[in-house]
Amino acid sequence: MHMSWWEATIAIIAGNIIANILVVMNSLQGAYYHVGFPVVNRSVWGMWGTQFVIWNRIFLSIIWCTSIPSLTFYYLFS
């Protein structure tokens, strides 16, 4: 993309602001009504549809927990 340093800085700041707004909007219902992630999922996806979201979260955590230490080991000792 050949961006200069100031264009890259603006892109990073804008991306962080957009992501921060979405994270706050996603967490408002849990903070306001004091309910957890599974309860909110069941209200949105239904009893059986929430299985997709929960399995997606499980697999994502497995990927993160296995890839980050192995990459750290690779970069430290290679």
Backbone as JSON, one array per atom type, in Angstrom:
{
  "sequence": "MHMSWWEATIAIIAGNIIANILVVMNSLQGAYYHVGFPVVNRSVWGMWGTQFVIWNRIFLSIIWCTSIPSLTFYYLFS",
  "N": [[0.82, -1.19, 0.0], [2.09, 1.14, 0.37], [2.15, 3.31, 2.27], [2.77, 6.37, 3.97], [4.39, 7.27, 7.09], [2.71, 8.91, 8.58], [0.22, 8.51, 7.4], [-0.17, 5.81, 7.98], [-0.28, 5.97, 10.76], [-2.63, 7.47, 11.13], [-4.47, 5.66, 10.01], [-4.23, 3.52, 11.83], [-5.09, 4.72, 14.22], [-7.73, 5.46, 13.52], [-8.82, 2.91, 13.0], [-8.59, 1.75, 15.55], [-10.32, 3.4, 17.0], [-12.81, 2.85, 15.77], [-13.02, 0.08, 16.34], [-13.04, 0.19, 19.12], [-15.44, 1.56, 19.65], [-17.29, -0.32, 18.69], [-16.79, -2.48, 20.44], [-17.52, -1.39, 22.92], [-20.25, -0.87, 22.41], [-21.13, -3.49, 22.12], [-20.79, -4.49, 24.68], [-22.49, -3.1, 26.3], [-25.12, -4.07, 26.86], [-24.65, -6.23, 28.56], [-23.4, -4.93, 30.69], [-25.37, -3.14, 31.49], [-27.69, -4.66, 32.11], [-26.62, -6.61, 33.72], [-25.99, -9.24, 32.9], [-24.52, -12.25, 31.59], [-22.33, -13.4, 28.91], [-23.34, -15.92, 27.73], [-26.12, -15.72, 28.28], [-26.98, -13.43, 26.93], [-26.42, -14.28, 24.35], [-28.28, -16.38, 24.05], [-30.63, -14.98, 24.06], [-30.47, -13.6, 21.68], [-29.73, -15.44, 19.6], [-31.25, -17.69, 20.09], [-32.14, -20.89, 21.58], [-30.87, -23.12, 20.34], [-29.38, -21.96, 18.33], [-27.38, -20.59, 19.6], [-25.41, -22.41, 20.03], [-23.63, -22.4, 17.88], [-22.28, -19.96, 18.25], [-21.06, -20.34, 20.73], [-19.4, -22.61, 20.25], [-17.8, -21.49, 18.29], [-16.46, -19.56, 19.79], [-15.07, -21.23, 21.56], [-13.35, -22.69, 19.8], [-11.87, -20.57, 18.75], [-10.53, -19.66, 21.05], [-8.96, -21.9, 21.57], [-7.3, -21.89, 19.31], [-5.95, -19.44, 19.68], [-4.68, -19.92, 22.14], [-2.94, -21.96, 21.51], [-1.43, -21.08, 19.32], [-0.08, -18.65, 19.93], [1.87, -19.16, 22.09], [3.5, -21.0, 20.68], [4.42, -19.5, 18.5], [5.83, -17.54, 19.87], [7.86, -19.09, 21.05], [9.08, -19.96, 18.7], [10.07, -17.53, 17.57], [11.77, -16.65, 19.59], [13.75, -18.6, 19.83], [14.79, -19.15, 17.33]],
  "CA": [[0.0, 0.0, 0.0], [3.04, 2.25, 0.35], [1.67, 4.46, 3.05], [3.8, 7.04, 4.75], [4.23, 7.01, 8.52], [1.55, 9.63, 9.13], [-0.98, 7.83, 6.91], [-0.3, 4.59, 8.76], [-0.71, 6.37, 12.1], [-4.05, 7.84, 11.04], [-5.23, 4.43, 9.79], [-4.24, 2.77, 13.08], [-5.94, 5.42, 15.18], [-9.12, 5.33, 13.07], [-9.22, 1.52, 13.22], [-8.77, 1.54, 16.98], [-11.54, 4.11, 17.44], [-13.97, 2.08, 15.29], [-13.09, -1.17, 17.1], [-13.41, 0.53, 20.49], [-16.87, 1.87, 19.66], [-18.03, -1.58, 18.55], [-16.64, -3.27, 21.67], [-18.35, -0.76, 23.95], [-21.65, -1.11, 22.09], [-21.41, -4.9, 22.35], [-20.77, -4.8, 26.11], [-23.45, -2.29, 27.06], [-26.25, -4.83, 27.37], [-24.2, -6.99, 29.71], [-23.13, -4.03, 31.81], [-26.59, -2.48, 31.94], [-28.62, -5.63, 32.69], [-25.84, -7.51, 34.56], [-26.1, -10.62, 32.41], [-23.29, -12.7, 30.97], [-22.26, -13.69, 27.48], [-24.28, -16.95, 27.27], [-27.51, -15.27, 28.4], [-27.23, -12.52, 25.82], [-26.45, -15.09, 23.12], [-29.53, -17.13, 23.94], [-31.72, -14.06, 23.73], [-30.32, -13.17, 20.3], [-29.63, -16.57, 18.66], [-32.16, -18.78, 20.43], [-31.53, -21.95, 22.39], [-29.99, -23.97, 19.56], [-28.49, -21.14, 17.52], [-26.25, -20.14, 20.4], [-24.36, -23.42, 19.97], [-22.64, -21.94, 16.91], [-21.47, -18.89, 18.83], [-20.25, -20.9, 21.82], [-18.35, -23.42, 19.65], [-16.88, -20.57, 17.63], [-15.64, -18.96, 20.85], [-14.18, -22.28, 22.07], [-12.3, -22.95, 18.83], [-11.0, -19.4, 18.66], [-9.65, -19.64, 22.21], [-7.97, -22.97, 21.39], [-6.33, -21.42, 18.32], [-5.12, -18.41, 20.29], [-3.85, -20.48, 23.21], [-1.9, -22.83, 20.96], [-0.56, -20.43, 18.34], [0.74, -17.59, 20.51], [3.12, -19.68, 22.7], [4.4, -21.63, 19.71], [5.08, -18.43, 17.75], [6.8, -16.92, 20.76], [8.98, -20.03, 21.12], [9.75, -19.95, 17.4], [10.83, -16.29, 17.36], [12.81, -16.51, 20.6], [14.83, -19.58, 19.73], [15.23, -19.43, 15.97]],
  "C": [[0.86, 1.26, 0.0], [2.51, 3.49, 1.05], [2.84, 5.08, 3.79], [3.5, 6.82, 6.24], [3.01, 7.71, 9.08], [0.24, 9.04, 8.62], [-1.24, 6.54, 7.68], [-0.78, 4.9, 10.18], [-2.18, 6.74, 12.11], [-4.92, 6.6, 10.85], [-5.32, 3.6, 11.07], [-5.16, 3.42, 14.1], [-7.41, 5.3, 14.79], [-9.64, 3.91, 13.29], [-9.45, 1.22, 14.69], [-10.02, 2.23, 17.51], [-12.78, 3.34, 17.01], [-14.12, 0.8, 16.1], [-13.52, -0.9, 18.54], [-14.89, 0.85, 20.6], [-17.69, 0.59, 19.57], [-17.94, -2.45, 19.8], [-17.51, -2.69, 22.78], [-19.83, -0.98, 23.68], [-22.05, -2.56, 22.35], [-21.5, -5.21, 23.84], [-21.8, -4.03, 26.91], [-24.6, -3.11, 27.63], [-25.85, -5.69, 28.56], [-23.94, -6.12, 30.92], [-24.41, -3.42, 32.36], [-27.52, -3.45, 32.67], [-27.93, -6.65, 33.58], [-26.06, -8.97, 34.18], [-24.82, -10.96, 31.66], [-23.44, -12.98, 29.49], [-23.25, -14.77, 27.04], [-25.74, -16.52, 27.31], [-27.87, -14.34, 27.25], [-27.29, -13.29, 24.5], [-27.76, -15.83, 22.96], [-30.69, -16.21, 23.59], [-31.66, -13.62, 22.27], [-30.44, -14.35, 19.33], [-30.65, -17.66, 18.93], [-31.4, -19.89, 21.15], [-30.55, -22.79, 21.59], [-29.03, -23.17, 18.7], [-27.27, -20.67, 18.28], [-25.12, -21.16, 20.43], [-23.26, -23.0, 18.99], [-21.71, -20.91, 17.53], [-20.55, -19.44, 19.91], [-19.12, -21.76, 21.26], [-17.33, -22.56, 18.92], [-15.94, -19.94, 18.65], [-14.64, -19.98, 21.41], [-13.03, -22.52, 21.09], [-11.35, -21.77, 18.68], [-10.05, -19.33, 19.85], [-8.6, -20.74, 22.12], [-6.9, -22.52, 20.4], [-5.4, -20.39, 18.93], [-4.18, -19.0, 21.33], [-2.76, -21.39, 22.68], [-0.96, -22.1, 20.01], [0.37, -19.4, 18.96], [1.99, -18.15, 21.21], [4.06, -20.32, 21.68], [5.11, -20.58, 18.85], [6.13, -17.73, 18.6], [8.04, -17.79, 20.88], [9.78, -20.0, 19.82], [10.63, -18.7, 17.23], [11.95, -16.1, 18.4], [14.02, -17.4, 20.32], [15.23, -19.92, 18.3], [16.29, -18.45, 15.5]]
}
